[in-house]
Amino acid sequence: MLKGGVPGNKVSLIIVPIIAAAGLTIPKSSTRAITSPSGTADSMEVLAPVTFPSEELKEIVSKNNACIIWGGALETAPADNILIEIERPLHMDPIGLMIPSILTKKLSLGVKKLVLDIPVGQGTKFPTPDKGRLFAYLFKEIAANVGIEAECALTLAHQPIGHAVGPALEAREALILLKDYSAGPNSLIEKSTDLAGILLEMGGKAQKGEGQLLAKDILRSGKAFRKMMQIIEAQGGDPNISPDDIEVGPFVKECFATKNGYIVEVNNSFVNQIAKAAGCPSSKSSGVEIIKKQGAKIKEGEIIFRIYSHSESKLRKAVKIYNSTGGPIRLGGMIIERI
Amino acid sequence: MLKGGVPGNKVSLIIVPIIAAAGLTIPKSSTRAITSPSGTADSMEVLAPVTFPSEELKEIVSKNNACIIWGGALETAPADNILIEIERPLHMDPIGLMIPSILTKKLSLGVKKLVLDIPVGQGTKFPTPDKGRLFAYLFKEIAANVGIEAECALTLAHQPIGHAVGPALEAREALILLKDYSAGPNSLIEKSTDLAGILLEMGGKAQKGEGQLLAKDILRSGKAFRKMMQIIEAQGGDPNISPDDIEVGPFVKECFATKNGYIVEVNNSFVNQIAKAAGCPSSKSSGVEIIKKQGAKIKEGEIIFRIYSHSESKLRKAVKIYNSTGGPIRLGGMIIERI
């Protein structure tokens, strides 16, 4: 079975406003979650509508150089929409269908250049860099044949990006970072500015190797935040929305460390299972927060994980999975097991 | 091919004095390096001789309840000595030979109880906990048949223990920790007190679950340090040796971070290759220091790795391997590769 990608990957909500703020046009079509707790379209929908007829879409993009929409609704790519509908009930997302699925939507939006994020590692579609690299070359070649210049980035996928997983929680984490660079989290800053940097270089806004610096400057300056508010407004959302306005839960369970140690692993697959049991993605306010990530020191009794759900019974189910798996966070000491 | 264990695993130099200081008898027979840069016997030999006839050995152990010697020299286990000699040129260390090899030496020393450290994970003899667990059950059963009560600990092996790899560097790191608990490193403290704790529990010195606390107290109090000095003296070493007296190098190469980021992986196999190219284990003063480990933040230009060698040409060879592998330390950003 092919598993979904890395949880918490809300990088598009950071990348799109950075690129648009730099003056480039970036019409971003995103997916809804298929096998994962939240797709970019699910997270964006917490902030604004994501489904528009083509005509309206053109107007939205012309206003701010950008949009973040659900690609499946594009009338110009009906075949792909059917594919997604077929995949969903089977919980699969075959690699062979991915390239046309991605490219038809990009073509219908007039995309000329794109960067493809390819998370590699255990539990992703590409368990080794070799497999990711092969897909990257194939993708670049097919993209070139239909007139799209593509670059691919093989990215780390050993633990979630940032701390939040689930539509509302991810939208909130993205807004917090857009408002205040110093609020982090680090992995989200690094990954989104890494990818945005490549786009800025491809678009001629930065010299080769200097794109990420420019992306960080734009994010730090607040320009990306202001652009995001304009995009939200153009898509019919509230341009004055604050991270605190975003509803999460309301049922919450906090999980604590049972001993001193440090975090040696955050298991993506368990994170996904728990978030989905809690109600993701159909319940937008459900999800999880990974308080402590790999490398963090921790004391007995400190909080390490939080589960949110819209439903008390689903929360109970998610907690049950947390307990039966031992939790997605493996805590050292150095001894895994004593026999 | 079976690879060696986790590099930098100098835990015995910490465990033995803790246990002896608690009043238990612990005659520790250790191996020299076969496929790794340093075995415990190689590191101990930097501080004192490790080869003794049986009679003298009994006297040494009776003085301080402890010794740390090369097990291969025990006259009572000649078959094993031959096995080790056979294995060395082939760079292999077959699992089937490990159980008799370990047990014959322990029997000849009169060992009644032992804890076996089983590092598990990619690049070790036991890539998955399942395989380690199977070996543990087998080992416990065979040990019980020959009258030895054994407990096994599956331990983390994803990166080196502590920062130092190589006989002299490991001896120095152990002495520094024995002298000053606050000097760390954390992974060495946790692993050695975890294992020592099990022994203290088996020996009736601590209640189940409280062994590690007692082990840490003994280490923190300086009792383990004083005991180690007595063991060194009994084996004919200098009981006033200071960490600064231990010779390393003299040829040294420092390696620096080429970008900002954080450490996402320290590759054991590359660490071993570099340390061996530098001269380990036959040159005791050669080895490596991993300055920054997994999870550490790092700035461009900061030192992350140091290579020591007794020979200028071997240092050059080790640096060449460092450069050709990209180094054992993988530094994020989040992008592994851009295609």
Interface residues (C-beta under 8 A of the other chain):
Chain A: V120 P129 R133 A136 Y137 K140 E151 C152 A153 L154 T155 L156 H158 I161 N186 S187 E190 K191 D194 L195 I198 Q212 G261 Y262 V264 Q294 G295 A296 K297 G332 G333 M334 I335 I336 E337 R338 I339
Chain B: V120 P129 G132 R133 A136 Y137 K140 E151 C152 A153 L154 T155 L156 H158 I161 N186 S187 E190 K191 D194 L195 I198 Q212 G261 Y262 V264 Q294 G295 A296 K297 G332 G333 M334 I335 I336 E337 R338 I339
